Amino acid sequence: MAPIIVENEAEVKNFVQDTFEKITKRVSFANRWYEQSLYFQKLS
């Protein structure tokens, strides 16, 4: 893992916010995928 170099507090806040949003989208996608796979298993 490489260190993160930032110029100021605003960059840190933007980085944290962007990272949080990316992770949230990935978790939401994974959750929907999981629920769909359970739904398809019930149909089988």
N, C-alpha and C positions, 0 to 999 in steps of 0.2 A: 504494500500500500504506500502510495506517495503522500507526502505531507501536502496540506492545502495552504497555499500562500494567498493572503488577502491584504488589501490595502487599508481597509477601514471597517468599521462596525456594520455599515450598510451592506457591504459585500458579504459579510458573514451572515447577516439576516437573509439576504437574497439566496445565498447558497443553501442555508437550512430550509428555507421555504420551498425552493425548487426540489431539493432532495425529498422532502416530506411529500410533496405532491406526486412525484414519480413513484415513490414507494406505495402511496395510497392507491394510485391507479393500478399498480401491479397486484396489490392485495385484492382489490375489487375484481380485477380480471380473474384471478385465481379462484376467488369465491364463486363467481358466476360459472366458471368452467366446472368446478367441483359439483355445484348444485345441478348443472345440466347432466353431468355424468351419472349422478344418483338418480335423476329423473329417467334417463334412458335405461338404467339397470332395472328400475321398477317396472318398465314397460316390457322387459324381456321375460 
